[in-house]
């Protein structure tokens, strides 16, 4: 709720600032918001329980020094990779998109490797990690599509949508569409959570929720592709409600995966790698965006409709595979 209330307000605030004062003011709102958040955290952190300050696997000995050196090494390596790719391709954009895919994907692989090989991870925890892998991949595919809401879907709102609402005389700004997803989450989350509670112990299981989510997001990609194909811009614009309905369908997909993924990550995380496991979950977003950016930079010459039809087809195949491995994965995590 905290994430989505902020996400609901932010496009309305930044859109108003952009309209009246330009893009610099809109982007500056994020800095002001973060400053307020830090002030709130510093003011209220002493009210947190002692649990919030307990580190389950603290750095000891030379681990802190190795962490600092390793962090700077990764940053330097990413810079050198970017420079090398730019030299090979002769173009900065493909170099950036490739780097932004390799870095999160390699980081995720490193996290998985460290956890699987660590002596601090028990056999049962490794079983949980194996079950987590298909969930992680499914989340990457979901975010590969959903995180383009501020990219190609924002372009559709700006260039391919008739923003005028008949009979009311309203005109919906492109930024306002970015508030539909979090607004729908705030409204629908209690209903979906009641449904999941009612169905506890029955279909859909955790892995089935992921598979359903990936299936729905794949269908959403097909729907967006249809929108780009049908309403090409200019005088041929989509009705104002089309993109809104698409965002609501995307939201239902998100409710089957995102909060469930947060909960499942906590449940399946090895005891001594709880924080790293949550970082691994957040890397699904980074990796999904990295794949999307990489594909977009490589498919600049094709139509947006073709692009989304391709994403949808790949995602639907992945959904079928998730449905296939669901019984195995559920058995691996049955004790949690």
C-alpha positions in Angstrom: 0.0 0.0 0.0 2.8 2.4 0.8 4.4 1.8 -2.6 1.2 2.2 -4.5 -0.2 5.2 -2.6 3.1 7.0 -3.5 2.8 5.7 -7.1 -0.7 7.0 -7.3 0.1 10.5 -6.2 3.5 10.9 -8.0 2.4 11.0 -11.6 -0.4 13.5 -10.7 2.1 15.7 -8.9 4.9 15.4 -11.5 2.4 15.8 -14.4 1.0 19.0 -12.9 4.6 20.3 -12.4 5.6 19.3 -15.9 2.6 21.1 -17.4 3.1 24.3 -15.5 6.8 24.5 -14.9 8.5 22.0 -17.2 10.3 18.7 -16.9 13.0 20.0 -14.5 10.4 20.8 -11.9 8.7 17.4 -12.4 12.0 15.5 -11.9 12.9 17.7 -8.9 9.8 16.5 -7.1 11.4 13.1 -6.7 14.4 14.7 -4.9 12.1 16.6 -2.6 10.1 13.5 -1.9 13.2 11.4 -1.1 14.4 14.2 1.2 11.1 14.1 3.1 11.3 10.3 3.3 14.8 10.4 4.8 13.8 13.0 7.3 10.8 10.8 8.3 13.1 7.8 8.6 15.7 9.6 10.8 13.0 11.0 13.0 11.1 7.8 13.5 13.8 5.1 13.4 14.2 5.0 17.2 10.6 3.8 17.4 11.4 0.6 15.6 11.7 -2.6 17.6 15.1 -4.1 18.4 14.4 -6.7 15.7 14.8 -4.0 13.0 18.4 -3.4 14.1 19.4 -7.1 14.3 21.7 -8.2 11.5 21.4 -12.0 11.1 24.8 -12.4 9.3 26.9 -9.4 10.1 30.2 -8.6 8.3 33.2 -9.8 10.3 37.0 -9.5 9.9 38.1 -8.6 6.4 34.6 -9.1 4.9 33.8 -5.3 5.1 37.0 -4.4 3.3 36.4 -7.1 0.7 32.8 -5.8 0.2 34.0 -2.2 -0.4 36.8 -3.4 -2.8 34.4 -5.7 -4.5 31.8 -2.9 -4.9 34.3 -0.6 -6.5 35.5 -3.4 -8.7 32.0 -4.1 -10.0 31.5 -0.4 -10.7 34.8 -0.1 -12.5 34.0 -3.3 -14.4 30.6 -2.0 -15.5 32.3 1.2 -16.7 34.9 -0.8 -18.7 32.2 -3.0 -20.1 30.2 0.0 -21.3 33.3 1.6 -22.9 34.2 -1.7 -24.6 30.7 -2.2 -26.0 30.6 1.3 -27.2 33.9 0.8 -29.0 32.5 -2.4 -30.6 29.1 -1.1 -31.6 30.1 2.5 -32.2 26.8 3.6 -30.6 26.2 4.6 -27.0 22.6 3.5 -26.7 23.1 -0.2 -27.5 26.2 -0.2 -25.3 24.1 1.2 -22.4 21.2 -1.2 -22.9 23.5 -4.2 -23.1 25.4 -3.1 -19.9 22.1 -2.6 -18.1 21.1 -6.1 -18.9 24.4 -7.8 -18.1 24.9 -6.1 -14.7 21.6 -7.1 -13.0 21.5 -10.6 -14.6 25.1 -11.3 -13.6 24.4 -10.0 -10.1 21.4 -12.3 -9.8 23.5 -15.3 -10.9 26.2 -14.3 -8.4 23.6 -14.2 -5.6 22.2 -17.6 -6.5 25.7 -19.1 -6.7 26.8 -17.7 -3.4 23.7 -19.0 -1.6 23.8 -22.4 -3.2 27.5 -22.8 -2.3 27.5 -21.2 1.2 28.1 -23.5 4.2 25.6 -21.3 6.0 22.7 -22.6 3.9 21.1 -25.9 4.9 20.0 -28.7 2.6 16.4 -27.8 3.1 17.1 -24.1 2.3 18.8 -25.2 -1.0 15.6 -27.1 -1.9 13.7 -23.9 -1.3 16.1 -22.0 -3.5 15.7 -24.5 -6.3 11.9 -23.9 -6.1 12.5 -20.2 -6.1 14.3 -20.2 -9.5 11.2 -20.6 -11.7 9.4 -18.0 -9.6 12.3 -15.6 -10.1 12.3 -16.2 -13.9 8.5 -15.7 -14.1 8.8 -12.4 -12.2 11.5 -11.2 -14.6 9.2 -11.9 -17.6 6.4 -10.1 -15.8 8.4 -7.0 -15.1 9.9 -7.1 -18.6 6.4 -6.1 -19.8 4.9 -4.3 -16.9 7.8 -1.9 -16.3 7.3 -0.6 -19.9 4.2 1.3 -18.6 6.4 4.4 -18.4 8.0 3.7 -21.8 6.0 2.4 -24.8 2.7 2.5 -23.0 3.4 6.2 -22.0 4.1 6.8 -25.7 0.8 5.2 -26.6 -1.0 7.5 -24.1 0.7 10.5 -25.6 0.6 9.8 -29.4 -2.0 7.1 -30.0 -4.8 7.9 -27.5 -7.7 10.3 -27.8 -7.6 11.7 -24.2 -11.0 13.5 -24.4 -13.8 12.0 -22.4 -17.1 12.4 -24.1 -20.0 14.2 -22.3 -17.7 15.4 -19.5 -15.4 17.6 -21.4 -12.4 16.2 -19.6 -8.9 15.7 -21.2 -6.7 13.1 -19.6 -3.0 13.9 -19.6 -0.6 11.2 -20.6 0.8 11.3 -17.0 -2.6 10.5 -15.5 -2.6 7.1 -17.1 0.4 6.2 -14.9 -1.8 6.6 -11.9 -4.3 4.0 -13.1 -2.2 1.0 -12.1 -1.4 2.0 -8.5 -5.0 3.3 -8.1 -6.4 0.0 -9.2 -4.0 -1.8 -6.9 -5.2 0.2 -3.9 -8.9 -0.7 -4.8 -8.4 -4.3 -5.9 -5.7 -5.5 -3.4 -8.2 -6.1 -0.6 -10.5 -8.0 -2.9 -7.7 -10.2 -4.3 -6.3 -10.8 -0.8 -9.7 -11.9 0.4 -9.9 -14.3 -2.5 -6.5 -15.7 -1.7 -7.4 -16.1 1.9 -10.6 -17.9 1.0 -8.7 -20.2 -1.3 -5.9 -20.9 1.1 -4.6 -24.4 0.7 -6.5 -24.8 -2.6 -6.0 -23.6 -6.1 -4.2 -21.3 -6.9 -1.0 -22.3 -5.1 1.9 -19.9 -4.9 3.5 -21.1 -8.1 0.2 -21.2 -9.9 -0.3 -17.5 -8.9 2.9 -16.7 -10.7 2.0 -18.8 -13.7 -1.4 -17.0 -13.9 0.3 -13.7 -13.6 2.7 -14.4 -16.4 -0.2 -15.7 -18.6 -2.2 -12.5 -18.0 0.7 -10.2 -18.6 1.4 -12.0 -21.8 -2.2 -11.4 -22.9 -1.8 -7.8 -21.9 1.2 -7.5 -24.3 -0.9 -9.0 -27.1 -3.6 -6.4 -26.2 -1.2 -3.5 -26.4 0.1 -4.8 -29.7 -3.4 -4.9 -31.0 -3.8 -1.3 -29.8 -0.7 -0.1 -31.7 -1.8 -2.0 -34.8 -5.3 -0.7 -34.7 -4.8 3.0 -33.7 -1.6 4.2 -35.4 -1.8 7.8 -34.3 -2.5 11.1 -36.0 -6.2 11.2 -36.7 -6.5 7.5 -35.8 -6.6 7.5 -32.0 -7.7 4.9 -29.5 -10.6 5.8 -27.2 -9.6 7.2 -23.8 -10.7 4.0 -22.0 -8.7 1.5 -23.9 -5.4 2.1 -22.2 -7.1 2.5 -18.8 -8.7 -1.0 -19.2 -5.3 -2.4 -20.3 -3.7 -1.0 -17.1 -6.4 -2.5 -15.0 -5.8 -6.0 -16.6 -2.1 -5.5 -16.0 -2.9 -4.6 -12.4 -4.7 -7.9 -11.8 -1.6 -9.7 -13.2 0.6 -7.7 -10.8 -1.6 -8.6 -7.8 -1.1 -12.3 -8.5 2.7 -11.9 -8.5 4.2 -8.8 -6.9 2.9 -9.0 -3.3 3.0 -12.8 -3.5 6.6 -12.6 -4.6 7.6 -10.4 -1.7 6.0 -12.8 0.8 7.4 -15.9 -0.9 10.9 -14.5 -1.0 10.8 -13.9 2.7 9.4 -17.5 3.3 12.0 -19.2 1.1 15.0 -17.1 1.9 17.9 -18.9 3.7 18.1 -17.6 7.3 21.5 -16.1 6.9 20.7 -14.5 3.5 17.4 -12.8 4.2 18.5 -9.4 3.0 20.3 -10.8 0.0 17.2 -12.7 -1.0 15.1 -9.6 -0.9 17.8 -7.9 -3.1 17.5 -10.9 -5.4 13.7 -10.3 -5.7 14.3 -6.6 -6.5 16.7 -7.8 -9.2 13.7 -9.3 -11.1 12.6 -5.7 -11.8 16.1 -4.6 -12.9 16.7 -7.7 -15.0 13.2 -7.4 -16.6 13.9 -3.8 -17.5 17.3 -4.7 -18.7 15.8 -7.3 -21.1 13.2 -4.8 -22.3 15.8 -2.1 -22.9 18.0 -4.5 -24.7 15.2 -5.8 -27.0 13.9 -2.2 -27.7 17.4 -1.0 -28.7 17.7 -4.0 -31.1 14.3 -3.7 -32.6 14.1 0.0 -33.3 13.1 -0.6 -36.9 10.1 -2.8 -36.3 6.6 -1.6 -35.5 5.5 -1.3 -31.9 2.7 -3.8 -32.6 5.1 -6.4 -33.8 7.3 -5.7 -30.8 4.5 -6.4 -28.3 3.1 -9.4 -30.2 6.6 -10.9 -30.0 6.9 -10.2 -26.3 3.4 -11.6 -25.7 4.2 -14.8 -27.6 7.4 -15.5 -25.6 5.7 -14.7 -22.3 2.8 -17.0 -23.1 5.2 -19.9 -23.8 6.9 -19.2 -20.5 3.5 -19.2 -18.7 2.8 -22.7 -20.1 6.2 -23.9 -18.9 5.5 -22.4 -15.4 2.2 -24.3 -15.3 4.1 -27.5 -16.2 6.7 -27.1 -13.4 4.2 -25.9 -10.8 3.5 -29.3 -9.1 7.3 -29.9 -8.7 8.0 -26.4 -7.4 5.0 -26.5 -5.0 6.3 -29.8 -3.5 9.7 -28.2 -2.9 8.2 -25.4 -0.8 5.4 -27.4 0.8 6.9 -27.1 4.3 6.5 -23.3 4.2 
